[in-house]
Amino acid sequence: MQSKSTATVDVSRSAGTDGAWLCRDRILSLYDQPLIMGVVNVTPDSFSDGGDYVDVDAAVAHALDMIDQGADIIDIGGESTRPGAQPVDAVEQMRRTIPVVRQLCSAADIAISIDTRLATVARGALDAGAHIVNDVSALRDDAQMLPLVRDSGAGLVLMHMQGDPLTMQTAPSYDDVVAEVCDFLKQRSAIAMDAGIDAARIVVDPGIGFGKTLQHNLALLSHLDRLAVGNRPLLVGFSRKRFLGDIVGDLQPKERLFAGLAVTALAVWQGVSVIRTHDVAATRDAVDVARALRRERKA
């Protein structure tokens, strides 16, 4: 069992917010300590773990295991956003996710993220105790999401995606993928801040695998240090994704762990603040080793 990070600090007891992510009543410290976001998909069709945790008790038990292994955040999603996935309406997303959020809030003191593009789902999760909204559309798909996040004080993840899950991998194209993704994240962050969302609540995500080819993904992962937006923290999620299999062989998603750990170490080396993963224990070890090496280099 891994030692759990002490990344979460009660806002009322914190003297400041430098190097931190504000998420409602919590401050998640990002100072020299990359956070681990554990993925719990309560869906029948996610690319990696679809169907594994559709039962509420199974999903909560899995989340508790992740916490024991060193997760700092649990990200709960009720809609698959794999390439070609059909959208899932708010009623069904809420049926899948809200009982898990509510039960997990009662069982553990952990920051909880809701992975959704719909404000109704986000509101239900926040009412049940969630702290973060992880919106793969970067507030574009639902006009009510921005005021909801602003008024709730929730932490926010803004992700880049070219197209939508149904069409994004049809023919993704960029002149300069690093520059274009960076510009997009700057624009979406500015829109959020202009509407009243504190910059300290925003984390940005380049959207690895979301409307990108293998070469696009490699370019982004090789230049993560160029994607900082106003010094806001960077989150990356590449766990078990297809581009890893394209590099090391046509492996099944759950067989791509070792490849993902290599990317984890390189991401931490480039200063990434949050790693989103299905495999918490191994990722925790990779993060800790990469962080130690990075600290020694900076000493």
N, C-alpha and C positions, 0 to 999 in steps of 0.2 A: 504493500500500500504506500502511495506517495504522500508526502507531507503537503497539506493544503496551504495555498498562498494566503497571506493575510492582506489581500489587496483591498478589501472593503472597509471603509471608514464611515461612521455615522456623520452626516453633515453637521449636526448640531455640535459635535465635538472637534470639528476640523478648524484649524486656524486659517486655512487658505485653500485655493483651488489650483495653484500652479502644478503642472504635470499631472492633472487629474481629469477624470471624465465624470461630469455631474449627471446623475440619474435619479431624479426625484429626491428621495430622502437619503440617498447614498452618494458617496464620492468613491469612485474606483481609482485607486492610485496607479498611475502609469509611469511613475518616475523610476527609470532603470529596471522595470519589472514587467516584461510582457505578460499580458493576461491570456488565459486559455478560455475560450468560449466553446463549451461542449454542445454538440448538435443532438437534438432529440426530435426526430421527424415522426409525427403521429399521423402518417399518411399510408395509404395502401400501395403507392406507386412511386415513391422517391427512388432515385437511381441506385442508391447504395443500400439503404435499410428500409425500403418500403415494405410495409406489412409487419415489421418486427415489433413495433411498439404502438399498435393501434389500440390496445387495451390500456386503460388509464393506469391501472396498478403496475403493468409492465413498464410503461413509460416513466412513471415516477420512480420505480425501482432502478431503472437504468440511469436516470438523472442522479439519484443518490449515489450510485456507484461512481459516476463521473466526478461528483463532488469529493468523494473519498480519494479519488485518484489525482486530485489537484485542480479541478475546474474552478474558475473564478466566476463564470457566468454560464447559465444554461439557456440555450436558444431553442425555443419551441416553435415548430412550424406545422401548419395544418394544410398546406398546399404545396405540392411538388412544383419546383421551378426548373426541373430538368429540361433539356432541349426537347421540344415537341409536346410538352405537357399542356393539357387543357386547363383553363382556369377553373377554380373551385369557388362557389359562391360563399357569401359571408355566413349564412346559416350553417352550412356544413363545416366550414373552418372553425366556427365557434363550438360546434358540437364536439369536434375533435380536440380542440386545444384548451378551452376554458377550464374543464374539470382537472386537467393536468396542471395548469398554472395554479389553480386554487389549492389543490392537494399538496403540490410541491411547496407553496408558500407556507403551509402549515407544518410541513415536515422538515424544512431546512431554512437556514438563514443564508440565502444566496441571491445574488442579482439575477433576475430572470428577464429574458428578452423574448419578445413575440415577433416572429418572422412572418410578416404579412404586408400586403399592398393595400389593404382595405381598412378604412378608419373605423368601421363598425366592429371589426375583429380586434383591432388595436384597443379600442375603448373598452371592450369586454375584458380583455386581458389586463389592462391597467386597473380596471375596477376590481379584478380578482387578485391584484397585488404585483403585477409585472412592473419593471423599472425602465425597460428599454424597448424602443420600436426599431426593428431591423427591416427597412423598406427597400426591397431590391429595385423598385421603380424610382427611388430618390424623390418621393413626394409628387410624382407625375401622374399616377394612375387614379388618385382619389383626391379631389379638391378639399375634402374635409380633414385629410390627414395632417396638413400643416397646422391649422389652428388647434387641433387636438393635441399634437405634440407640444406646441407652444404653451397651451393652457395647463397641461398636466405636469410640465416640468420633466418629462421623460427624457432619458438619453436617446440619441437618434443615430442610426447608421444610414448614411446615404451611399448607395451603390451605383456604379456605372453598369448599364446594360444597353447594348445596341439592339433595338427591336424589342420583342417580348419573348417569353419562354416558348411560345408556339412556333415562332419564326426565326429566332435569333441566330440559329446555326445554319440557316439556308445559304447565305453567301456573305458573311461578315467582311467588311472592307474598311480600311483606314489609309490615309496618306502617311500619318505618323501616329501610331496608336498611343504612344506614351504621351505626346503633347495633347492629343485630342481627349484622352481620358482625364488628364490633369485639368484641362480647360473645363470639361464637363463638371468635374467635382468642385472646382472653384465657383462655377456658375450656380450650381445647386446649393452649395453652402451659402453663397451670398444671398440667394433668394430666401433661404431659411432664416438667416440672420436679419435681413431687412424686415422680415415679418415678425421679428421679436424673439426668435429662438437664440438663446445665449450660445456663443461660439464654444464655450466649455462643455456644452451638451452634445456636440457634434463629433462623430468619428466618420471617416470616409473609407470607402472600399472600392478598389479598381474593378471588381467583378470578374475575377478569373473564371474563364469558361462561359461567360454570359455574352454571347455575340462576339466570340474571338476564335481564331484558328490557333493551332499549336504555336505558330510563330508569333502571333500576337501575345499569347500568354507568356511565352518565353521572354519577349521584349519587355513586358511589364514587370515580370518577376526579376529581371536583370537590372531594372532601373527603379526599384521601389523608392529609393531615396529622392527621386525626382517628383514623386507624387504627393509630397507633403503640401497641404493646402492651408496656408495661414498658420502653420505650425500645429494644425490639428492632428490628432493621432490617426494612424493608418491601421485598418483591419484588413487581413487577407484570409480568404477561404479557398483552399485548393484541395482539401482533404478528399482522397479517393477519386479525383476527377479524371475524366477520360484522357486528357492530354498526358497525364503521367503514364497511362498504359500505352499511349502512342510512342513514348520514349523508350520504355523498358520492356515492351512486349504486350500483347493483347491479353492482359490479366483482367480478371474480374475485379470490380471495385474494392472489395474487402481484401484483395491481395496486393493493393497498391501502397500499403503502409510504408515500406522502406523508402520508396521513391518520395513519398510525401514528407518523410522526416528529413531528407536531404534539402528539400525546399524550405522546410521549417527553419533549419539552422541558417540558411542563407538569408531568409527573410529577417530573422532576429538580428543577424549581422548588419543588415541595412537599416535597422532601427524601427522595424514594425512593432506596433504596440499591442495588437490583439491578434491571436491566431485562432481561427474558427476550425474545429476539428471533430471528427467522429471518434478519434482514438486518443483519449485524454492522457492516459498513463505514459505511453511512449512519447507523445508530444511534449508532455511536461519535462521529461528527461532531456529531450533534444533542446528545448528552450533554455533549460537551466545551464546546460553545457555551453551553448552558443552565447548566452548572456555572460557567463564567466569569462570566456575568451574575449568577448567584446570589451568588457570592463578592464581586463588586463591590457588590452591594446591601447585603451584610452588613458590608462594610469600614467 
